[in-house]
């Protein structure tokens, strides 16, 4: 539409769709400007969809994973209780040993 070379047109399309917009090649005609607007919207939409897809990939709300996580947290809590009981028993044994040593 702007009577530019194919390489210039390809460069302009790439720069516009990636929303960089260097401004070295700009549309002058009304039809060229409308194409530019359409291409900009497509570029923004594509980048938005890509960002959304990547976010969805890394942040999955998987119910099975949540169930596993809940089970692991329950197991961790029970292990902590066992450790606390063992620690209390060890403290009691240490006191008994100290009392025996004092008697000797």
N, CA, C and O atoms as a printed pandas DataFrame, in Angstrom:
     atom_number atom_name residue_name chain_id  residue_number  x_coord  y_coord  z_coord
0              1         N          UNK        A               1    0.836   -1.190    0.000
1              2        CA          UNK        A               1    0.000    0.000    0.000
2              3         C          UNK        A               1    0.877    1.249    0.000
3              4         O          UNK        A               1    0.535    2.233   -0.657
4              5         N          UNK        A               2    1.963    1.235    0.697
5              6        CA          UNK        A               2    2.832    2.405    0.823
6              7         C          UNK        A               2    3.904    2.456   -0.252
7              8         O          UNK        A               2    4.727    3.372   -0.267
8              9         N          UNK        A               3    3.902    1.483   -1.147
9             10        CA          UNK        A               3    4.884    1.396   -2.232
10            11         C          UNK        A               3    6.318    1.354   -1.705
11            12         O          UNK        A               3    7.198    2.080   -2.168
12            13         N          UNK        A               4    6.515    0.491   -0.736
13            14        CA          UNK        A               4    7.852    0.247   -0.169
14            15         C          UNK        A               4    8.322   -1.119   -0.668
15            16         O          UNK        A               4    7.536   -1.897   -1.209
16            17         N          UNK        A               5    9.599   -1.397   -0.480
17            18        CA          UNK        A               5   10.120   -2.705   -0.882
18            19         C          UNK        A               5    9.590   -3.785    0.062
19            20         O          UNK        A               5    9.115   -3.486    1.158
20            21         N          UNK        A               6    9.677   -5.034   -0.375
21            22        CA          UNK        A               6    9.193   -6.140    0.451
22            23         C          UNK        A               6    9.962   -6.213    1.769
23            24         O          UNK        A               6    9.367   -6.448    2.821
24            25         N          UNK        A               7   11.273   -6.013    1.718
25            26        CA          UNK        A               7   12.069   -6.084    2.947
26            27         C          UNK        A               7   11.703   -4.961    3.908
27            28         O          UNK        A               7   11.640   -5.185    5.117
28            29         N          UNK        A               8   11.461   -3.758    3.394
29            30        CA          UNK        A               8   11.030   -2.656    4.256
30            31         C          UNK        A               8    9.653   -2.942    4.851
31            32         O          UNK        A               8    9.400   -2.648    6.020
32            33         N          UNK        A               9    8.773   -3.513    4.043
33            34        CA          UNK        A               9    7.425   -3.837    4.528
34            35         C          UNK        A               9    7.484   -4.911    5.603
35            36         O          UNK        A               9    6.783   -4.828    6.612
36            37         N          UNK        A              10    8.318   -5.917    5.388
37            38        CA          UNK        A              10    8.466   -6.979    6.373
38            39         C          UNK        A              10    9.060   -6.428    7.669
39            40         O          UNK        A              10    8.615   -6.783    8.761
40            41         N          UNK        A              11   10.061   -5.563    7.545
41            42        CA          UNK        A              11   10.672   -4.935    8.721
42            43         C          UNK        A              11    9.634   -4.115    9.484
43            44         O          UNK        A              11    9.546   -4.208   10.709
44            45         N          UNK        A              12    8.856   -3.319    8.770
45            46        CA          UNK        A              12    7.838   -2.495    9.416
46            47         C          UNK        A              12    6.803   -3.378   10.124
47            48         O          UNK        A              12    6.406   -3.081   11.251
48            49         N          UNK        A              13    6.364   -4.465    9.467
49            50        CA          UNK        A              13    5.371   -5.355   10.065
50            51         C          UNK        A              13    5.916   -6.003   11.334
51            52         O          UNK        A              13    5.209   -6.089   12.338
52            53         N          UNK        A              14    7.156   -6.455   11.298
53            54        CA          UNK        A              14    7.766   -7.083   12.458
54            55         C          UNK        A              14    7.911   -6.103   13.618
55            56         O          UNK        A              14    7.604   -6.435   14.763
56            57         N          UNK        A              15    8.377   -4.907   13.317
57            58        CA          UNK        A              15    8.556   -3.888   14.354
58            59         C          UNK        A              15    7.207   -3.468   14.927
59            60         O          UNK        A              15    7.101   -3.194   16.122
60            61         N          UNK        A              16    6.184   -3.417   14.092
61            62        CA          UNK        A              16    4.865   -2.997   14.555
62            63         C          UNK        A              16    4.190   -4.090   15.381
63            64         O          UNK        A              16    3.617   -3.803   16.432
64            65         N          UNK        A              17    4.250   -5.341   14.919
65            66        CA          UNK        A              17    3.571   -6.420   15.634
66            67         C          UNK        A              17    4.220   -6.705   16.981
67            68         O          UNK        A              17    3.544   -7.172   17.898
68            69         N          UNK        A              18    5.503   -6.437   17.123
69            70        CA          UNK        A              18    6.166   -6.628   18.418
70            71         C          UNK        A              18    6.025   -5.410   19.310
71            72         O          UNK        A              18    6.567   -5.392   20.415
72            73         N          UNK        A              19    5.323   -4.410   18.864
73            74        CA          UNK        A              19    5.048   -3.155   19.580
74            75         C          UNK        A              19    6.313   -2.364   19.901
75            76         O          UNK        A              19    6.316   -1.547   20.822
76            77         N          UNK        A              20    7.383   -2.599   19.151
77            78        CA          UNK        A              20    8.600   -1.809   19.344
78            79         C          UNK        A              20    8.428   -0.457   18.674
79            80         O          UNK        A              20    8.607    0.578   19.316
80            81         N          UNK        A              21    8.090   -0.451   17.413
81            82        CA          UNK        A              21    7.787    0.778   16.689
82            83         C          UNK        A              21    8.926    1.778   16.666
83            84         O          UNK        A              21    8.835    2.831   17.296
84            85         N          UNK        A              22   10.002    1.465   15.947
85            86        CA          UNK        A              22   11.151    2.368   15.890
86            87         C          UNK        A              22   10.816    3.703   15.238
87            88         O          UNK        A              22   11.409    4.723   15.588
88            89         N          UNK        A              23    9.878    3.716   14.298
89            90        CA          UNK        A              23    9.516    4.967   13.636
90            91         C          UNK        A              23   10.362    5.259   12.423
91            92         O          UNK        A              23   10.216    6.325   11.825
92            93         N          UNK        A              24   11.253    4.344   12.030
93            94        CA          UNK        A              24   12.075    4.576   10.843
94            95         C          UNK        A              24   11.247    4.431    9.574
95            96         O          UNK        A              24   11.547    5.078    8.571
96            97         N          UNK        A              25   10.222    3.604    9.595
97            98        CA          UNK        A              25    9.303    3.454    8.479
98            99         C          UNK        A              25    7.898    3.609    9.044
99           100         O          UNK        A              25    7.502    2.851    9.929
100          101         N          UNK        A              26    7.144    4.576    8.546
101          102        CA          UNK        A              26    5.791    4.818    9.052
102          103         C          UNK        A              26    4.814    4.873    7.888
103          104         O          UNK        A              26    5.170    5.314    6.796
104          105         N          UNK        A              27    3.579    4.425    8.119
105          106        CA          UNK        A              27    2.588    4.528    7.057
106          107         C          UNK        A              27    2.129    5.971    6.871
107          108         O          UNK        A              27    2.006    6.729    7.834
108          109         N          UNK        A              28    1.880    6.330    5.626
109          110        CA          UNK        A              28    1.459    7.703    5.319
110          111         C          UNK        A              28    0.006    7.718    4.850
111          112         O          UNK        A              28   -0.746    8.633    5.185
112          113         N          UNK        A              29   -0.385    6.715    4.080
113          114        CA          UNK        A              29   -1.747    6.689    3.553
114          115         C          UNK        A              29   -2.733    6.255    4.625
115          116         O          UNK        A              29   -2.353    5.637    5.620
116          117         N          UNK        A              30   -4.008    6.584    4.415
117          118        CA          UNK        A              30   -5.050    6.226    5.359
118          119         C          UNK        A              30   -5.195    4.701    5.456
119          120         O          UNK        A              30   -5.347    4.162    6.552
120          121         N          UNK        A              31   -5.149    4.019    4.328
121          122        CA          UNK        A              31   -5.254    2.564    4.336
122          123         C          UNK        A              31   -4.055    1.939    5.061
123          124         O          UNK        A              31   -4.214    0.966    5.798
124          125         N          UNK        A              32   -2.865    2.493    4.854
125          126        CA          UNK        A              32   -1.669    2.008    5.540
126          127         C          UNK        A              32   -1.768    2.188    7.045
127          128         O          UNK        A              32   -1.329    1.330    7.811
128          129         N          UNK        A              33   -2.350    3.311    7.468
129          130        CA          UNK        A              33   -2.513    3.560    8.907
130          131         C          UNK        A              33   -3.511    2.585    9.530
131          132         O          UNK        A              33   -3.312    2.128   10.656
132          133         N          UNK        A              34   -4.594    2.263    8.796
133          134        CA          UNK        A              34   -5.573    1.298    9.302
134          135         C          UNK        A              34   -4.956   -0.094    9.410
135          136         O          UNK        A              34   -5.221   -0.827   10.362
136          137         N          UNK        A              35   -4.143   -0.445    8.441
137          138        CA          UNK        A              35   -3.439   -1.723    8.515
138          139         C          UNK        A              35   -2.494   -1.731    9.720
139          140         O          UNK        A              35   -2.360   -2.744   10.407
140          141         N          UNK        A              36   -1.847   -0.603    9.966
141          142        CA          UNK        A              36   -0.933   -0.498   11.106
142          143         C          UNK        A              36   -1.689   -0.685   12.422
143          144         O          UNK        A              36   -1.215   -1.380   13.320
144          145         N          UNK        A              37   -2.862   -0.063   12.534
145          146        CA          UNK        A              37   -3.665   -0.209   13.752
146          147         C          UNK        A              37   -4.051   -1.675   13.950
147          148         O          UNK        A              37   -3.925   -2.210   15.051
148          149         N          UNK        A              38   -4.515   -2.315   12.892
149          150        CA          UNK        A              38   -4.891   -3.719   12.974
150          151         C          UNK        A              38   -3.694   -4.584   13.378
151          152         O          UNK        A              38   -3.815   -5.471   14.223
152          153         N          UNK        A              39   -2.550   -4.316   12.770
153          154        CA          UNK        A              39   -1.350   -5.084   13.081
154          155         C          UNK        A              39   -0.896   -4.857   14.525
155          156         O          UNK        A              39   -0.430   -5.787   15.183
156          157         N          UNK        A              40   -1.031   -3.632   15.012
157          158        CA          UNK        A              40   -0.673   -3.353   16.414
158          159         C          UNK        A              40   -1.575   -4.121   17.374
159          160         O          UNK        A              40   -1.098   -4.690   18.356
160          161         N          UNK        A              41   -2.874   -4.139   17.094
161          162        CA          UNK        A              41   -3.803   -4.865   17.956
162          163         C          UNK        A              41   -3.518   -6.359   17.938
163          164         O          UNK        A              41   -3.586   -7.018   18.975
164          165         N          UNK        A              42   -3.199   -6.897   16.767
165          166        CA          UNK        A              42   -2.848   -8.309   16.664
166          167         C          UNK        A              42   -1.582   -8.591   17.474
167          168         O          UNK        A              42   -1.501   -9.601   18.173
168          169         N          UNK        A              43   -0.597   -7.698   17.378
169          170        CA          UNK        A              43    0.648   -7.880   18.127
170          171         C          UNK        A              43    0.428   -7.848   19.626
171          172         O          UNK        A              43    0.958   -8.691   20.350
172          173         N          UNK        A              44   -0.351   -6.885   20.100
173          174        CA          UNK        A              44   -0.631   -6.780   21.532
174          175         C          UNK        A              44   -1.421   -8.004   21.996
175          176         O          UNK        A              44   -1.150   -8.555   23.063
176          177         N          UNK        A              45   -2.397   -8.424   21.191
177          178        CA          UNK        A              45   -3.187   -9.604   21.539
178          179         C          UNK        A              45   -2.340  -10.866   21.593
179          180         O          UNK        A              45   -2.505  -11.698   22.485
180          181         N          UNK        A              46   -1.432  -11.003   20.632
181          182        CA          UNK        A              46   -0.563  -12.188   20.599
182          183         C          UNK        A              46    0.355  -12.223   21.815
183          184         O          UNK        A              46    0.522  -13.269   22.442
184          185         N          UNK        A              47    0.941  -11.095   22.144
185          186        CA          UNK        A              47    1.823  -11.042   23.319
186          187         C          UNK        A              47    1.016  -11.298   24.588
187          188         O          UNK        A              47    1.499  -11.971   25.499
188          189         N          UNK        A              48   -0.204  -10.772   24.658
189          190        CA          UNK        A              48   -1.066  -11.024   25.817
190          191         C          UNK        A              48   -1.417  -12.492   25.955
191          192         O          UNK        A              48   -1.377  -13.034   27.059
192          193         N          UNK        A              49   -1.761  -13.146   24.851
193          194        CA          UNK        A              49   -2.089  -14.573   24.903
194          195         C          UNK        A              49   -0.876  -15.408   25.286
195          196         O          UNK        A              49   -0.995  -16.365   26.051
196          197         N          UNK        A              50    0.293  -15.051   24.758
197          198        CA          UNK        A              50    1.513  -15.779   25.100
198          199         C          UNK        A              50    1.819  -15.642   26.589
199          200         O          UNK        A              50    2.159  -16.621   27.254
200          201         N          UNK        A              51    1.697  -14.426   27.105
201          202        CA          UNK        A              51    1.938  -14.194   28.528
202          203         C          UNK        A              51    0.950  -14.982   29.381
203          204         O          UNK        A              51    1.328  -15.583   30.386
204          205         N          UNK        A              52   -0.311  -14.975   28.977
205          206        CA          UNK        A              52   -1.337  -15.715   29.710
206          207         C          UNK        A              52   -1.063  -17.216   29.689
207          208         O          UNK        A              52   -1.213  -17.889   30.709
208          209         N          UNK        A              53   -0.664  -17.737   28.541
209          210        CA          UNK        A              53   -0.381  -19.172   28.432
210          211         C          UNK        A              53    0.806  -19.561   29.305
211          212         O          UNK        A              53    0.777  -20.600   29.965
212          213         N          UNK        A              54    1.851  -18.735   29.314
213          214        CA          UNK        A              54    3.011  -19.026   30.154
214          215         C          UNK        A              54    2.650  -18.964   31.633
215          216         O          UNK        A              54    3.082  -19.805   32.421
216          217         N          UNK        A              55    1.860  -17.970   32.003
217          218        CA          UNK        A              55    1.434  -17.853   33.395
218          219         C          UNK        A              55    0.610  -19.067   33.802
219          220         O          UNK        A              55    0.800  -19.624   34.884
220          221         N          UNK        A              56   -0.300  -19.471   32.933
221          222        CA          UNK        A              56   -1.139  -20.633   33.218
222          223         C          UNK        A              56   -0.298  -21.901   33.339
223          224         O          UNK        A              56   -0.613  -22.779   34.142
224          225         N          UNK        A              57    0.756  -22.001   32.558
225          226        CA          UNK        A              57    1.631  -23.168   32.621
226          227         C          UNK        A              57    2.346  -23.264   33.964
227          228         O          UNK        A              57    2.467  -24.348   34.534
228          229         N          UNK        A              58    2.819  -22.123   34.468
229          230        CA          UNK        A              58    3.594  -22.133   35.703
230          231         C          UNK        A              58    2.727  -22.096   36.959
231          232         O          UNK        A              58    3.145  -22.574   38.013
232          233         N          UNK        A              59    1.544  -21.541   36.857
233          234        CA          UNK        A              59    0.668  -21.420   38.025
234          235         C          UNK        A              59   -0.590  -22.230   37.746
235          236         O          UNK        A              59   -1.626  -21.683   37.368
236          237         N          UNK        A              60   -0.485  -23.526   37.936
237          238        CA          UNK        A              60   -1.639  -24.402   37.720
238          239         C          UNK        A              60   -2.358  -24.603   39.043
239          240         O          UNK        A              60   -1.735  -24.799   40.087
240          241         N          UNK        A              61   -3.667  -24.550   38.976
241          242        CA          UNK        A              61   -4.488  -24.801   40.161
242          243         C          UNK        A              61   -5.067  -26.199   40.021
243          244         O          UNK        A              61   -6.246  -26.383   39.722
244          245         N          UNK        A              62   -4.203  -27.171   40.245
245          246        CA          UNK        A              62   -4.563  -28.566   40.060
246          247         C          UNK        A              62   -5.096  -29.130   41.382
247          248         O          UNK        A              62   -4.372  -29.132   42.378
248          249         N          UNK        A              63   -6.352  -29.612   41.412
249          250        CA          UNK        A              63   -6.902  -30.137   42.672
250          251         C          UNK        A              63   -6.115  -31.325   43.217
251          252         O          UNK        A              63   -5.974  -31.460   44.432
252          253         N          UNK        A              64   -5.600  -32.189   42.339
253          254        CA          UNK        A              64   -4.818  -33.330   42.811
254          255         C          UNK        A              64   -3.556  -32.873   43.536
255          256         O          UNK        A              64   -3.171  -33.446   44.555
256          257         N          UNK        A              65   -2.921  -31.842   43.001
257          258        CA          UNK        A              65   -1.719  -31.305   43.646
258          259         C          UNK        A              65   -2.066  -30.711   44.999
259          260         O          UNK        A              65   -1.291  -30.835   45.947
260          261         N          UNK        A              66   -3.226  -30.064   45.099
261          262        CA          UNK        A              66   -3.645  -29.477   46.369
262          263         C          UNK        A              66   -3.899  -30.568   47.403
263          264         O          UNK        A              66   -3.551  -30.408   48.573
264          265         N          UNK        A              67   -4.498  -31.666   46.983
265          266        CA          UNK        A              67   -4.737  -32.786   47.900
266          267         C          UNK        A              67   -3.414  -33.358   48.393
267          268         O          UNK        A              67   -3.261  -33.647   49.580
268          269         N          UNK        A              68   -2.449  -33.523   47.474
269          270        CA          UNK        A              68   -1.128  -34.021   47.867
270          271         C          UNK        A              68   -0.463  -33.065   48.839
271          272         O          UNK        A              68    0.159  -33.490   49.812
272          273         N          UNK        A              69   -0.596  -31.768   48.571
273          274        CA          UNK        A              69    0.006  -30.770   49.445
274          275         C          UNK        A              69   -0.626  -30.815   50.834
275          276         O          UNK        A              69    0.075  -30.712   51.840
276          277         N          UNK        A              70   -1.948  -30.967   50.889
277          278        CA          UNK        A              70   -2.627  -31.064   52.189
278          279         C          UNK        A              70   -2.163  -32.295   52.958
279          280         O          UNK        A              70   -1.939  -32.227   54.166
280          281         N          UNK        A              71   -2.018  -33.418   52.261
281          282        CA          UNK        A              71   -1.540  -34.638   52.917
282          283         C          UNK        A              71   -0.123  -34.457   53.447
283          284         O          UNK        A              71    0.195  -34.889   54.555
284          285         N          UNK        A              72    0.722  -33.817   52.651
285          286        CA          UNK        A              72    2.097  -33.578   53.104
286          287         C          UNK        A              72    2.132  -32.656   54.314
287          288         O          UNK        A              72    2.938  -32.855   55.223
288          289         N          UNK        A              73    1.267  -31.649   54.331
289          290        CA          UNK        A              73    1.225  -30.750   55.481
290          291         C          UNK        A              73    0.739  -31.481   56.729
291          292         O          UNK        A              73    1.251  -31.254   57.825
292          293         N          UNK        A              74   -0.256  -32.364   56.561
293          294        CA          UNK        A              74   -0.713  -33.164   57.706
294          295         C          UNK        A              74    0.396  -34.068   58.219
295          296         O          UNK        A              74    0.595  -34.197   59.427
296          297         N          UNK        A              75    1.112  -34.691   57.298
297          298        CA          UNK        A              75    2.220  -35.568   57.685
298          299         C          UNK        A              75    3.309  -34.778   58.399
299          300         O          UNK        A              75    3.871  -35.242   59.392
300          301         N          UNK        A              76    3.601  -33.597   57.897
301          302        CA          UNK        A              76    4.605  -32.742   58.531
302          303         C          UNK        A              76    4.170  -32.364   59.950
303          304         O          UNK        A              76    4.991  -32.353   60.868
304          305         N          UNK        A              77    2.901  -32.059   60.129
305          306        CA          UNK        A              77    2.404  -31.712   61.464
306          307         C          UNK        A              77    2.543  -32.893   62.416
307          308         O          UNK        A              77    2.963  -32.723   63.561
308          309         N          UNK        A              78    2.194  -34.088   61.949
309          310        CA          UNK        A              78    2.314  -35.255   62.823
310          311         C          UNK        A              78    3.777  -35.549   63.147
311          312         O          UNK        A              78    4.093  -35.951   64.267
312          313         N          UNK        A              79    4.667  -35.352   62.182
313          314        CA          UNK        A              79    6.094  -35.555   62.439
314          315         C          UNK        A              79    6.619  -34.548   63.458
315          316         O          UNK        A              79    7.455  -34.885   64.296
316          317         N          UNK        A              80    6.129  -33.321   63.387
317          318        CA          UNK        A              80    6.536  -32.308   64.372
318          319         C          UNK        A              80    6.092  -32.701   65.771
319          320         O          UNK        A              80    6.846  -32.551   66.732
320          321         N          UNK        A              81    4.858  -33.208   65.887
321          322        CA          UNK        A              81    4.370  -33.660   67.194
322          323         C          UNK        A              81    5.232  -34.789   67.742
323          324         O          UNK        A              81    5.583  -34.800   68.922
324          325         N          UNK        A              82    5.570  -35.745   66.868
325          326        CA          UNK        A              82    6.432  -36.838   67.310
326          327         C          UNK        A              82    7.795  -36.331   67.768
327          328         O          UNK        A              82    8.328  -36.793   68.777
328          329         N          UNK        A              83    8.356  -35.377   67.023
329          330        CA          UNK        A              83    9.656  -34.808   67.417
330          331         C          UNK        A              83    9.568  -34.088   68.757
331          332         O          UNK        A              83   10.482  -34.182   69.576
332          333         N          UNK        A              84    8.477  -33.373   68.982
333          334        CA          UNK        A              84    8.316  -32.681   70.262
334          335         C          UNK        A              84    8.223  -33.686   71.416
335          336         O          UNK        A              84    8.817  -33.476   72.473
336          337         N          UNK        A              85    7.473  -34.778   71.210
337          338        CA          UNK        A              85    7.373  -35.811   72.250
338          339         C          UNK        A              85    8.727  -36.452   72.517
339          340         O          UNK        A              85    9.096  -36.690   73.667
340          341         N          UNK        A              86    9.472  -36.732   71.435
341          342        CA          UNK        A              86   10.798  -37.327   71.607
342          343         C          UNK        A              86   11.722  -36.368   72.336
343          344         O          UNK        A              86   12.522  -36.776   73.178
344          345         N          UNK        A              87   11.605  -35.097   72.006
345          346        CA          UNK        A              87   12.446  -34.091   72.674
346          347         C          UNK        A              87   12.113  -34.029   74.166
347          348         O          UNK        A              87   13.015  -33.910   74.995
348          349         N          UNK        A              88   10.835  -34.107   74.510
349          350        CA          UNK        A              88   10.442  -34.109   75.919
350          351         C          UNK        A              88   10.992  -35.341   76.644
351          352         O          UNK        A              88   11.458  -35.242   77.779
352          353         N          UNK        A              89   10.936  -36.487   75.989
353          354        CA          UNK        A              89   11.460  -37.722   76.596
354          355         C          UNK        A              89   12.968  -37.625   76.791
355          356         O          UNK        A              89   13.496  -38.062   77.814
356          357         N          UNK        A              90   13.659  -37.053   75.809
357          358        CA          UNK        A              90   15.116  -36.892   75.936
358          359         C          UNK        A              90   15.436  -35.953   77.088
359          360         O          UNK        A              90   16.364  -36.212   77.853
360          361         N          UNK        A              91   14.682  -34.863   77.225
361          362        CA          UNK        A              91   14.898  -33.942   78.341
362          363         C          UNK        A              91   14.651  -34.644   79.680
363          364         O          UNK        A              91   15.398  -34.444   80.638
364          365         N          UNK        A              92   13.606  -35.461   79.739
365          366        CA          UNK        A              92   13.310  -36.198   80.965
366          367         C          UNK        A              92   14.431  -37.180   81.302
367          368         O          UNK        A              92   14.823  -37.310   82.461
368          369         N          UNK        A              93   14.943  -37.870   80.276
369          370        CA          UNK        A              93   16.058  -38.795   80.502
370          371         C          UNK        A              93   17.311  -38.046   80.958
371          372         O          UNK        A              93   18.035  -38.532   81.826
372          373         N          UNK        A              94   17.569  -36.892   80.397
373          374        CA          UNK        A              94   18.723  -36.083   80.821
374          375         C          UNK        A              94   18.586  -35.673   82.286
375          376         O          UNK        A              94   19.563  -35.698   83.035
376          377         N          UNK        A              95   17.367  -35.293   82.697
377          378        CA          UNK        A              95   17.154  -34.939   84.102
378          379         C          UNK        A              95   17.383  -36.142   85.020
379          380         O          UNK        A              95   17.977  -36.027   86.092
380          381         N          UNK        A              96   16.901  -37.285   84.571
381          382        CA          UNK        A              96   17.095  -38.495   85.384
382          383         C          UNK        A              96   18.579  -38.840   85.500
383          384         O          UNK        A              96   19.040  -39.231   86.572
384          385         N          UNK        A              97   19.315  -38.701   84.425
385          386        CA          UNK        A              97   20.753  -38.976   84.446
386          387         C          UNK        A              97   21.456  -38.001   85.377
387          388         O          UNK        A              97   22.323  -38.398   86.156
388          389         N          UNK        A              98   21.087  -36.729   85.302
389          390        CA          UNK        A              98   21.696  -35.721   86.189
390          391         C          UNK        A              98   21.397  -36.027   87.650
391          392         O          UNK        A              98   22.266  -35.867   88.508
392          393         N          UNK        A              99   20.184  -36.464   87.939
393          394        CA          UNK        A              99   19.829  -36.812   89.333
394          395         C          UNK        A              99   20.638  -38.013   89.807
395          396         O          UNK        A              99   21.111  -38.043   90.943
396          397         N          UNK        A             100   20.792  -39.003   88.929
397          398        CA          UNK        A             100   21.589  -40.176   89.286
398          399         C          UNK        A             100   23.057  -39.799   89.501
399          400         O          UNK        A             100   23.699  -40.296   90.427
400          401         N          UNK        A             101   23.570  -38.947   88.669
401          402        CA          UNK        A             101   24.973  -38.515   88.820
402          403         C          UNK        A             101   25.179  -37.719   90.102
403          404         O          UNK        A             101   26.235  -37.800   90.729
404          405         N          UNK        A             102   24.177  -36.960   90.483
405          406        CA          UNK        A             102   24.296  -36.186   91.725
406          407         C          UNK        A             102   24.274  -37.093   92.946
407          408         O          UNK        A             102   24.910  -36.789   93.955
408          409         N          UNK        A             103   23.560  -38.186   92.867
409          410        CA          UNK        A             103   23.482  -39.137   93.985
410          411         C          UNK        A             103   24.777  -39.910   94.124
411          412         O          UNK        A             103   25.122  -40.353   95.219
412          413         N          UNK        A             104   25.489  -40.075   93.039
413          414        CA          UNK        A             104   26.729  -40.871   93.078
414          415         C          UNK        A             104   27.814  -40.019   93.621
415          416         O          UNK        A             104   28.951  -40.473   93.747
